[in-house]
Amino acid sequence: MVEIAKQNRLTVLLANEQDGWNQTVRTLLEPQGVQTITARSGREALQVMESQPIHVAVLDTQMPQLGGLQVIRLMREIRNAPPAILVAHDLTSHLLREALGMHVFSVLSKPVDLDVLLGTLARVLRRHYESKWPPQRN
């Protein structure tokens, strides 16, 4: 089921086939005012990004149908594609070069340290949304 993002809230897409991980991160971010939307496959993640504004995408490299790198390649075709954080079990030099070439914001190692994830999300906000977030009210 695709959730609809609420306007004027930072919206983070969590694309990971493990519901437990998605729920843990959601529990961490929601009290801080961050809207989270989950996807369990790469195709579902693309559908979410095509249907509503996403500010940051956190994508696992190992998802059914399409992995995180494949999703990033395809999401570059979407207008206003969000910055992406990639989560990977094996951080090989090949993966890191490929991610760097696709302008992935950051690659995090599994298991993901939640403090590192929070710090990375804060850096995304500073780099991509400084002076643009939160939206100004008229």
N, CA, C and O atoms as a DFTB+ gen file, in Angstrom:
552 C
 N C O
     1  1       0.843      -1.185       0.000
     2  2       0.000       0.000       0.000
     3  2       0.881       1.239       0.000
     4  3       1.793       1.348       0.820
     5  1       0.630       2.151      -0.886
     6  2       1.409       3.379      -0.985
     7  2       0.789       4.427      -0.072
     8  3      -0.408       4.706      -0.134
     9  1       1.638       4.998       0.774
    10  2       1.185       6.056       1.669
    11  2       1.365       7.396       0.969
    12  3       2.206       7.526       0.079
    13  1       0.597       8.370       1.360
    14  2       0.716       9.707       0.783
    15  2       1.428      10.614       1.789
    16  3       1.044      10.686       2.957
    17  1       2.461      11.298       1.320
    18  2       3.232      12.181       2.189
    19  2       2.413      13.409       2.562
    20  3       1.667      13.948       1.746
    21  1       2.565      13.837       3.803
    22  2       1.915      15.058       4.259
    23  2       2.773      16.231       3.827
    24  3       3.999      16.177       3.911
    25  1       2.131      17.287       3.367
    26  2       2.871      18.467       2.928
    27  2       3.589      19.099       4.108
    28  3       3.175      18.961       5.259
    29  1       4.672      19.793       3.795
    30  2       5.452      20.542       4.778
    31  2       6.144      19.661       5.811
    32  3       6.512      20.146       6.881
    33  1       6.327      18.392       5.517
    34  2       7.103      17.521       6.383
    35  2       8.211      16.899       5.557
    36  3       8.006      16.525       4.402
    37  1       9.376      16.791       6.152
    38  2      10.463      16.089       5.491
    39  2      10.011      14.642       5.298
    40  3       9.566      13.996       6.245
    41  1      10.126      14.142       4.078
    42  2       9.663      12.801       3.764
    43  2      10.840      11.948       3.315
    44  3      11.523      12.265       2.341
    45  1      11.064      10.857       4.044
    46  2      12.162       9.940       3.767
    47  2      11.575       8.605       3.312
    48  3      10.725       8.025       3.989
    49  1      12.035       8.131       2.169
    50  2      11.647       6.819       1.678
    51  2      12.639       5.803       2.214
    52  3      13.846       5.939       2.019
    53  1      12.120       4.777       2.895
    54  2      12.936       3.675       3.396
    55  2      12.638       2.464       2.528
    56  3      11.572       1.859       2.650
    57  1      13.569       2.105       1.655
    58  2      13.364       0.983       0.745
    59  2      14.258      -0.169       1.180
    60  3      15.461      -0.183       0.922
    61  1      13.636      -1.128       1.845
    62  2      14.343      -2.278       2.398
    63  2      13.325      -3.396       2.546
    64  3      12.216      -3.153       3.022
    65  1      13.670      -4.602       2.154
    66  2      12.704      -5.689       2.231
    67  2      12.454      -6.160       3.665
    68  3      11.513      -6.916       3.906
    69  1      13.275      -5.730       4.609
    70  2      13.127      -6.152       6.000
    71  2      12.217      -5.187       6.755
    72  3      12.603      -4.063       7.074
    73  1      11.010      -5.648       7.031
    74  2      10.047      -4.813       7.735
    75  2      10.564      -4.348       9.092
    76  3      10.287      -3.223       9.509
    77  1      11.304      -5.198       9.776
    78  2      11.830      -4.833      11.096
    79  2      12.741      -3.628      11.033
    80  3      12.669      -2.749      11.892
    81  1      13.602      -3.573      10.019
    82  2      14.510      -2.441       9.865
    83  2      13.713      -1.179       9.558
    84  3      13.946      -0.127      10.153
    85  1      12.773      -1.293       8.624
    86  2      11.933      -0.141       8.283
    87  2      11.214       0.392       9.515
    88  3      11.158       1.603       9.729
    89  1      10.663      -0.510      10.325
    90  2       9.913      -0.092      11.512
    91  2      10.828       0.559      12.548
    92  3      10.439       1.537      13.186
    93  1      12.031       0.029      12.721
    94  2      12.982       0.608      13.680
    95  2      13.335       2.036      13.277
    96  3      13.331       2.938      14.115
    97  1      13.639       2.243      12.009
    98  2      14.013       3.584      11.543
    99  2      12.805       4.515      11.617
   100  3      12.937       5.677      12.000
   101  1      11.639       4.012      11.254
   102  2      10.411       4.823      11.348
   103  2      10.185       5.267      12.799
   104  3       9.862       6.430      13.046
   105  1      10.349       4.369      13.738
   106  2      10.153       4.679      15.162
   107  2      11.138       5.747      15.627
   108  3      10.822       6.548      16.507
   109  1      12.307       5.757      15.046
   110  2      13.326       6.751      15.389
   111  2      13.020       8.119      14.780
   112  3      13.220       9.143      15.433
   113  1      12.535       8.145      13.532
   114  2      12.358       9.406      12.812
   115  2      11.013      10.088      13.029
   116  3      10.949      11.316      13.099
   117  1       9.952       9.320      13.136
   118  2       8.601       9.919      13.236
   119  2       8.460      10.885      14.414
   120  3       7.882      11.956      14.230
   121  1       8.958      10.564      15.623
   122  2       8.821      11.524      16.724
   123  2       9.560      12.838      16.490
   124  3       9.284      13.833      17.160
   125  1      10.489      12.847      15.553
   126  2      11.237      14.055      15.236
   127  2      10.566      14.864      14.125
   128  3      11.122      15.847      13.636
   129  1       9.363      14.436      13.736
   130  2       8.606      15.170      12.730
   131  2       8.903      14.753      11.303
   132  3       8.475      15.420      10.361
   133  1       9.630      13.656      11.128
   134  2       9.984      13.181       9.795
   135  2       8.943      12.157       9.357
   136  3       8.658      11.198      10.074
   137  1       8.385      12.372       8.178
   138  2       7.448      11.415       7.586
   139  2       8.272      10.314       6.929
   140  3       9.195      10.615       6.172
   141  1       7.968       9.063       7.194
   142  2       8.652       7.963       6.524
   143  2       7.641       7.174       5.705
   144  3       6.502       6.956       6.118
   145  1       8.093       6.760       4.544
   146  2       7.284       5.917       3.677
   147  2       8.157       4.714       3.357
   148  3       9.331       4.869       3.017
   149  1       7.597       3.527       3.461
   150  2       8.392       2.329       3.243
   151  2       8.037       1.644       1.928
   152  3       6.915       1.724       1.428
   153  1       9.048       0.971       1.398
   154  2       8.879       0.144       0.208
   155  2       9.676      -1.135       0.456
   156  3      10.766      -1.091       1.026
   157  1       9.131      -2.270       0.028
   158  2       9.804      -3.548       0.253
   159  2      10.522      -4.065      -0.986
   160  3      11.166      -5.112      -0.934
   161  1      10.420      -3.344      -2.099
   162  2      11.112      -3.750      -3.316
   163  2      11.544      -2.505      -4.084
   164  3      11.071      -1.398      -3.827
   165  1      12.446      -2.714      -5.023
   166  2      12.899      -1.601      -5.840
   167  2      11.788      -1.023      -6.698
   168  3      11.693       0.194      -6.857
   169  1      10.952      -1.884      -7.248
   170  2       9.833      -1.397      -8.079
   171  2       8.861      -0.560      -7.248
   172  3       8.378       0.476      -7.704
   173  1       8.586      -1.007      -6.050
   174  2       7.691      -0.245      -5.175
   175  2       8.316       1.114      -4.827
   176  3       7.615       2.124      -4.770
   177  1       9.616       1.136      -4.599
   178  2      10.303       2.404      -4.297
   179  2      10.160       3.381      -5.463
   180  3       9.891       4.563      -5.250
   181  1      10.335       2.900      -6.687
   182  2      10.175       3.764      -7.858
   183  2       8.751       4.284      -7.982
   184  3       8.541       5.449      -8.318
   185  1       7.770       3.427      -7.712
   186  2       6.370       3.853      -7.776
   187  2       6.109       4.975      -6.779
   188  3       5.422       5.945      -7.100
   189  1       6.651       4.847      -5.581
   190  2       6.466       5.880      -4.562
   191  2       7.081       7.193      -5.044
   192  3       6.451       8.246      -4.948
   193  1       8.316       7.133      -5.564
   194  2       8.996       8.356      -5.995
   195  2       8.317       9.018      -7.187
   196  3       8.387      10.237      -7.341
   197  1       7.667       8.235      -8.022
   198  2       6.953       8.805      -9.158
   199  2       5.616       9.418      -8.759
   200  3       5.088      10.267      -9.478
   201  1       5.063       9.000      -7.625
   202  2       3.715       9.431      -7.255
   203  2       3.674      10.571      -6.247
   204  3       2.627      11.196      -6.076
   205  1       4.787      10.857      -5.576
   206  2       4.752      11.892      -4.546
   207  2       6.148      12.417      -4.249
   208  3       7.145      11.775      -4.579
   209  1       6.212      13.591      -3.623
   210  2       7.518      14.174      -3.308
   211  2       8.234      13.378      -2.211
   212  3       7.675      13.117      -1.146
   213  1       9.454      13.010      -2.493
   214  2      10.329      12.349      -1.525
   215  2      11.559      13.238      -1.406
   216  3      12.109      13.666      -2.420
   217  1      11.996      13.520      -0.188
   218  2      13.135      14.411       0.014
   219  2      14.459      13.661       0.092
   220  3      15.491      14.180      -0.333
   221  1      14.435      12.436       0.634
   222  2      15.629      11.601       0.736
   223  2      15.189      10.154       0.554
   224  3      14.176       9.729       1.110
   225  1      15.961       9.397      -0.232
   226  2      15.680       7.971      -0.415
   227  2      16.807       7.165       0.219
   228  3      17.978       7.364      -0.105
   229  1      16.449       6.251       1.128
   230  2      17.406       5.334       1.740
   231  2      17.117       3.967       1.131
   232  3      16.067       3.376       1.379
   233  1      18.067       3.468       0.326
   234  2      17.830       2.281      -0.488
   235  2      18.819       1.165      -0.163
   236  3      20.026       1.396      -0.086
   237  1      18.303      -0.030       0.024
   238  2      19.131      -1.213       0.242
   239  2      19.603      -1.745      -1.109
   240  3      18.847      -1.726      -2.080
   241  1      20.834      -2.214      -1.178
   242  2      21.338      -2.783      -2.434
   243  2      20.713      -4.139      -2.727
   244  3      20.679      -4.558      -3.884
   245  1      20.219      -4.830      -1.713
   246  2      19.688      -6.181      -1.868
   247  2      18.179      -6.187      -1.672
   248  3      17.691      -6.544      -0.599
   249  1      17.441      -5.794      -2.700
   250  2      15.975      -5.819      -2.642
   251  2      15.447      -6.680      -3.770
   252  3      16.116      -6.854      -4.788
   253  1      14.246      -7.223      -3.594
   254  2      13.643      -7.989      -4.687
   255  2      13.371      -7.098      -5.901
   256  3      13.165      -5.892      -5.767
   257  1      13.372      -7.697      -7.054
   258  2      13.054      -7.065      -8.338
   259  2      14.168      -6.125      -8.795
   260  3      14.790      -6.373      -9.827
   261  1      14.427      -5.074      -8.066
   262  2      15.489      -4.120      -8.399
   263  2      16.265      -3.797      -7.133
   264  3      15.667      -3.505      -6.098
   265  1      17.578      -3.845      -7.204
   266  2      18.402      -3.452      -6.063
   267  2      18.558      -1.943      -6.012
   268  3      18.136      -1.233      -6.925
   269  1      19.159      -1.465      -4.953
   270  2      19.315      -0.033      -4.742
   271  2      20.020       0.695      -5.869
   272  3      19.595       1.783      -6.259
   273  1      21.103       0.112      -6.409
   274  2      21.814       0.771      -7.512
   275  2      20.946       0.852      -8.763
   276  3      20.969       1.860      -9.469
   277  1      20.190      -0.189      -9.039
   278  2      19.293      -0.166     -10.199
   279  2      18.216       0.898     -10.010
   280  3      17.867       1.609     -10.952
   281  1      17.696       1.002      -8.802
   282  2      16.679       2.021      -8.509
   283  2      17.268       3.415      -8.728
   284  3      16.615       4.286      -9.302
   285  1      18.497       3.620      -8.270
   286  2      19.132       4.935      -8.431
   287  2      19.293       5.272      -9.909
   288  3      19.019       6.400     -10.317
   289  1      19.730       4.314     -10.710
   290  2      19.849       4.555     -12.157
   291  2      18.517       4.998     -12.746
   292  3      18.453       5.958     -13.514
   293  1      17.448       4.283     -12.376
   294  2      16.128       4.586     -12.932
   295  2      15.544       5.873     -12.357
   296  3      14.837       6.597     -13.058
   297  1      15.833       6.166     -11.087
   298  2      15.234       7.367     -10.488
   299  2      15.867       8.635     -11.039
   300  3      15.283       9.711     -10.909
   301  1      17.033       8.544     -11.643
   302  2      17.649       9.720     -12.264
   303  2      16.799      10.215     -13.433
   304  3      16.917      11.366     -13.853
   305  1      15.941       9.335     -13.954
   306  2      15.035       9.722     -15.032
   307  2      13.811      10.467     -14.504
   308  3      13.092      11.116     -15.264
   309  1      13.581      10.366     -13.189
   310  2      12.442      11.040     -12.569
   311  2      12.822      12.500     -12.340
   312  3      13.916      12.806     -11.865
   313  1      11.925      13.365     -12.676
   314  2      12.165      14.787     -12.446
   315  2      12.304      15.044     -10.951
   316  3      11.519      14.525     -10.158
   317  1      13.275      15.824     -10.569
   318  2      13.527      16.169      -9.168
   319  2      13.786      14.932      -8.311
   320  3      13.222      14.803      -7.224
   321  1      14.626      14.030      -8.785
   322  2      14.966      12.834      -8.005
   323  2      15.622      13.256      -6.698
   324  3      16.450      14.166      -6.688
   325  1      15.263      12.609      -5.604
   326  2      15.829      12.987      -4.305
   327  2      17.259      12.486      -4.147
   328  3      17.682      11.575      -4.858
   329  1      18.005      13.079      -3.215
   330  2      19.320      12.533      -2.888
   331  2      19.132      11.116      -2.344
   332  3      18.130      10.815      -1.696
   333  1      20.115      10.252      -2.619
   334  2      19.999       8.851      -2.211
   335  2      21.114       8.463      -1.253
   336  3      22.270       8.856      -1.410
   337  1      20.727       7.678      -0.257
   338  2      21.661       7.031       0.658
   339  2      21.529       5.543       0.377
   340  3      20.427       4.994       0.398
   341  1      22.649       4.897       0.115
   342  2      22.652       3.485      -0.210
   343  2      23.095       2.691       1.016
   344  3      24.029       3.089       1.712
   345  1      22.431       1.579       1.276
   346  2      22.763       0.691       2.390
   347  2      23.213      -0.637       1.785
   348  3      22.477      -1.252       1.013
   349  1      24.433      -1.081       2.139
   350  2      24.994      -2.276       1.516
   351  2      25.646      -3.195       2.534
   352  3      26.260      -2.748       3.503
   353  1      25.499      -4.489       2.290
   354  2      26.128      -5.484       3.164
   355  2      27.619      -5.577       2.870
   356  3      28.435      -5.624       3.790
   357  1      27.973      -5.603       1.592
   358  2      29.375      -5.701       1.186
   359  2      29.816      -4.409       0.516
   360  3      29.394      -4.105      -0.600
   361  1      30.659      -3.654       1.195
   362  2      31.168      -2.409       0.632
   363  2      32.440      -2.704      -0.161
   364  3      33.549      -2.608       0.364
   365  1      32.268      -3.056      -1.403
   366  2      33.420      -3.324      -2.261
   367  2      33.843      -2.030      -2.945
   368  3      33.075      -1.072      -3.028
   369  1      35.078      -2.024      -3.431
   370  2      35.549      -0.829      -4.140
   371  2      34.735      -0.629      -5.426
   372  3      34.490       0.506      -5.834
   373  1      34.322      -1.719      -6.055
   374  2      33.484      -1.609      -7.261
   375  2      32.156      -0.920      -6.942
   376  3      31.729      -0.019      -7.665
   377  1      31.510      -1.348      -5.859
   378  2      30.229      -0.742      -5.445
   379  2      30.420       0.737      -5.134
   380  3      29.620       1.572      -5.555
   381  1      31.477       1.060      -4.401
   382  2      31.708       2.457      -4.031
   383  2      31.982       3.327      -5.255
   384  3      31.492       4.454      -5.331
   385  1      32.762       2.818      -6.219
   386  2      33.016       3.572      -7.453
   387  2      31.731       3.789      -8.240
   388  3      31.470       4.880      -8.748
   389  1      30.927       2.721      -8.332
   390  2      29.665       2.829      -9.066
   391  2      28.727       3.834      -8.395
   392  3      28.099       4.654      -9.065
   393  1      28.641       3.761      -7.070
   394  2      27.784       4.690      -6.325
   395  2      28.277       6.126      -6.484
   396  3      27.475       7.040      -6.678
   397  1      29.574       6.325      -6.406
   398  2      30.149       7.660      -6.572
   399  2      29.848       8.194      -7.967
   400  3      29.515       9.368      -8.127
   401  1      29.963       7.342      -8.965
   402  2      29.667       7.743     -10.335
   403  2      28.206       8.128     -10.543
   404  3      27.888       8.895     -11.451
   405  1      27.322       7.599      -9.707
   406  2      25.899       7.921      -9.811
   407  2      25.492       9.029      -8.837
   408  3      24.305       9.311      -8.669
   409  1      26.476       9.647      -8.205
   410  2      26.242      10.769      -7.292
   411  2      25.378      10.373      -6.092
   412  3      24.555      11.158      -5.621
   413  1      25.575       9.153      -5.611
   414  2      24.907       8.736      -4.376
   415  2      25.471       9.597      -3.255
   416  3      26.681       9.813      -3.182
   417  1      24.599      10.089      -2.384
   418  2      25.051      10.985      -1.322
   419  2      25.994      10.271      -0.357
   420  3      27.026      10.820       0.028
   421  1      25.637       9.043       0.034
   422  2      26.449       8.289       0.988
   423  2      26.150       6.803       0.842
   424  3      25.053       6.413       0.443
   425  1      27.143       5.978       1.173
   426  2      26.957       4.530       1.213
   427  2      27.251       4.088       2.640
   428  3      28.342       4.319       3.162
   429  1      26.264       3.447       3.264
   430  2      26.398       2.991       4.643
   431  2      26.495       1.476       4.684
   432  3      25.860       0.776       3.895
   433  1      27.293       0.987       5.608
   434  2      27.505      -0.442       5.764
   435  2      26.443      -1.061       6.673
   436  3      26.047      -0.475       7.681
   437  1      25.991      -2.266       6.292
   438  2      25.062      -3.024       7.130
   439  2      25.864      -3.852       8.128
   440  3      26.939      -4.337       7.775
   441  1      25.398      -4.032       9.332
   442  2      24.188      -3.416       9.868
   443  2      24.406      -1.921      10.084
   444  3      25.472      -1.488      10.523
   445  1      23.385      -1.151       9.770
   446  2      23.480       0.304       9.812
   447  2      23.428       0.793      11.256
   448  3      22.506       0.472      12.006
   449  1      24.433       1.571      11.624
   450  2      24.443       2.232      12.924
   451  2      23.445       3.388      12.827
   452  3      23.603       4.271      11.984
   453  1      22.421       3.388      13.681
   454  2      21.366       4.391      13.576
   455  2      21.869       5.808      13.817
   456  3      21.332       6.757      13.245
   457  1      22.891       5.968      14.652
   458  2      23.483       7.301      14.841
   459  2      24.143       7.788      13.552
   460  3      24.063       8.970      13.218
   461  1      24.789       6.881      12.834
   462  2      25.412       7.238      11.561
   463  2      24.328       7.617      10.553
   464  3      24.483       8.587       9.810
   465  1      23.237       6.861      10.524
   466  2      22.133       7.182       9.617
   467  2      21.556       8.563       9.931
   468  3      21.321       9.357       9.020
   469  1      21.327       8.850      11.208
   470  2      20.809      10.170      11.592
   471  2      21.769      11.282      11.179
   472  3      21.338      12.318      10.672
   473  1      23.057      11.075      11.392
   474  2      24.048      12.067      10.995
   475  2      24.068      12.276       9.491
   476  3      24.224      13.400       9.014
   477  1      23.910      11.191       8.748
   478  2      23.889      11.280       7.285
   479  2      22.647      12.034       6.812
   480  3      22.732      12.866       5.909
   481  1      21.501      11.746       7.415
   482  2      20.277      12.480       7.069
   483  2      20.429      13.968       7.374
   484  3      19.970      14.808       6.599
   485  1      21.066      14.299       8.489
   486  2      21.301      15.708       8.836
   487  2      22.195      16.374       7.791
   488  3      21.966      17.527       7.425
   489  1      23.221      15.650       7.304
   490  2      24.098      16.208       6.264
   491  2      23.341      16.416       4.963
   492  3      23.562      17.408       4.269
   493  1      22.445      15.486       4.624
   494  2      21.627      15.659       3.414
   495  2      20.811      16.946       3.531
   496  3      20.746      17.735       2.589
   497  1      20.195      17.149       4.684
   498  2      19.390      18.359       4.883
   499  2      20.232      19.615       4.701
   500  3      19.818      20.560       4.030
   501  1      21.417      19.614       5.305
   502  2      22.279      20.804       5.188
   503  2      22.707      21.026       3.743
   504  3      22.649      22.154       3.254
   505  1      23.130      19.986       3.061
   506  2      23.663      20.148       1.702
   507  2      22.603      20.402       0.654
   508  3      22.789      21.246      -0.222
   509  1      21.493      19.685       0.729
   510  2      20.507      19.773      -0.345
   511  2      19.328      20.693      -0.052
   512  3      18.671      21.174      -0.975
   513  1      19.058      20.937       1.221
   514  2      17.842      21.682       1.539
   515  2      18.078      22.902       2.405
   516  3      17.116      23.511       2.873
   517  1      19.331      23.280       2.634
   518  2      19.594      24.479       3.427
   519  2      18.937      25.670       2.751
   520  3      19.039      25.829       1.535
   521  1      18.281      26.487       3.510
   522  2      17.534      27.663       3.054
   523  2      16.295      27.283       2.235
   524  3      15.608      28.167       1.724
   525  1      16.000      26.000       2.103
   526  2      14.810      25.568       1.383
   527  2      13.873      24.774       2.287
   528  3      12.721      24.530       1.928
   529  1      14.371      24.364       3.477
   530  2      13.564      23.552       4.366
   531  2      13.615      24.143       5.748
   532  3      14.707      24.508       6.182
   533  1      12.555      24.265       6.458
   534  2      11.205      23.930       6.025
   535  2      10.698      24.972       5.039
   536  3      11.213      26.089       4.988
   537  1       9.689      24.606       4.258
   538  2       9.129      25.561       3.291
   539  2       8.606      26.799       4.011
   540  3       8.047      26.709       5.104
   541  1       8.796      27.949       3.385
   542  2       8.312      29.199       3.979
   543  2       6.798      29.299       3.846
   544  3       6.231      29.011       2.792
   545  1       6.166      29.706       4.919
   546  2       4.709      29.897       4.877
   547  2       4.409      31.296       4.413
   548  3       5.114      32.243       4.762
   549  1       3.372      31.427       3.632
   550  2       2.985      32.751       3.109
   551  2       2.012      33.411       4.023
   552  3       1.571      34.528       3.754
